[in-house]
């Protein structure tokens, strides 16, 4: 078992099968030593997490949805490079939050994915990031997160 697989087990995280694209794109692209992973919507063990922050979902629920996006990013990353121990850095995450126009806590929501990256990859999980609001997301998802990762 790899070091990162052991860390995931320690955290009680079971990676799902990577989600197939829902349109005309690929789930990831490897260019040089970087892996670009397409946006992963908030699909958890119980299915798609839908809703709008500021209208039915609170920050804690949004952070849980972002955490689910992070788990899906890691599943795609494992599919891309085979061994998660090859990951040398989480470079950047882009977080999109389905929210009302007056909702201002997008950073707190996207922390659900960011905190996961640090918990799994340690200091290599610290990353640059964007957290923005969106009037809607694909399939009605509450959150979507994409990522750039460096591999050895």
Steps between C-alpha positions, in 0.01 A plus 500: 500500500637841404555775757206706366272195478584430865421862589162477321421182695602670823257784419224247419485607135415243235558632150205448267527397138591815307195678362467485121473832311147624435592695183773531234814508717745262666522455877870593512794604285864434584740760361862463603501452875155650557157341512203722419178351634165614364241634740358240735147564622380420849423129475529317830434142608125571503496662156498852361498777760279771355373834617586864533706657777304782660169339401464164670863402558720641776879544502559168679295310241685684224837407651388135508408528131844652425663215696318256271639690200848463651458125543397479134804706397727257683323204332565658158859573602553136590355397163738744330825403668432158652691562823403798716850500648608654165318820598759758603270802528140611487558811287155662474133436562215689337178492700157590366212538743135489390366792704265792531628844391535616862695193622857603592653194669630319190851472656358324808313256276801417280706441817330159500717403202807697608507352851476152347805560278708607800374207709591251226820648352638697798701811413498394132123544518522876563394671178394815321125529458198681369155482660221662302123508500294375208128540427477130413726198445473187282231255612397742777813413699565705812876525433752425224879495544776454243870462568858511381747256653875446458632144472846348501 
